Amino acid sequence: MAFPWAAIAVVASAGKAYAAYYDGMAKKAYYDAQADLKLLQYKDKRIESKEAGVKALEETNKALGAIIAKGAAGGILTDEGTIVTAQVVSLREGTEDFNIAAINQEILQNLGIIEFTNLKQAGKVAKQAGIMSAIFGFGTDMATLGQTGTFDKKPD
C-alpha cells in the first residue's frame, strides 16, 4: 500500500521543484524587463537634459543678440566697454547652464548603467536561486521520504 503514496510523494516533490525552477525564471524575466525599462527611462531623462543644454544655448544667443542690438541702437560700439562686459557675463551664464546640462546627462547615463546592471544581476541571482531551490528542495524531499522508509522494500 506504500507504493501509491510513495509515487504521489515523488511526483509532488518533482512538481514543487518544477515550480521553484520556473519561479526563478519568472523573477529573472521580471528583473530583465525592469532593467530594460530603467534604461529607457534614463535615456529619456538624458534627452531632457540635452534639450535643457540646447535651450540654454538658445537663450544665450537671444541675450547676446539683444545686448548687441541695444548697444548698436544706442550708437555704442558693440565691441567695447559695458556692452562687451554684458556679452561676457551673458556668455558665462549660458556656458555654465550648458555645462550643468552636460554634467546632468553624464550623471543620468551613469545612473542608468548602474541601475540596469544591478537589475540584470538581480535577475541572474533570482534564476540561480530558483535552480538551487528546485535541486535542493527535491533532494531534501527525497531524503525525507527515504528516512521515513518510503522506498524500503516491504516484505509481502
Secondary structure, DSSP 4 states (H G I P E B T S, - for coil): -HHHHHHHHHHHHHHHHHHHHHHHHHHHHHHHHHHHHHHHHHHHHHHHHHHHHHHHHHHHHHHHHHHHHHHHHTT--TTSHHHHHHHHHHHHHHHHHHHHHHHHHHHHHHHHHHHHHHHHHHHHHHHHHHHHHHHHHHHHHHHHHHHTTTTSPPP-
